[in-house]
Amino acid sequence: MAEAKRRRYTDEFKSEAVRLVRESGRPVAQVARELGISDNVLYRWAGEERQAQSRGSTRQAVRAEAEELARVRRELECVTKERDFLKKAAAFFAREHK
């Protein structure tokens, strides 16, 4: 069974698609169909664009910030597990030493 390739779109394409929806007045589903993309994808791009504009930054900056936050949370989880393990090991060796 062949695997479906995930399509990648440039930031310019995404911005232009969102601009087309905003300025044309046509429904998102119609514009998405014309561009050959899923309407859910176009809704997500529009939401990202709105969020970025409300923050006064670009969609790329907002996405980079979210990725960094996810990386830091994963790292924190790992460090927390290590700390808990070391606490238990220290307690175990402290009991054995007595």
ABEGO torsion letter per residue (X at the ends): XBBBBBBBBBAAAAAAAAAAAAAAGBBAAAAAAAAGBBAAAAAAAAAAAAAAAAAGBBAAAAAAAAAAAAAAAAAAAAAAAAAAAAAAAAAAAAAAAX
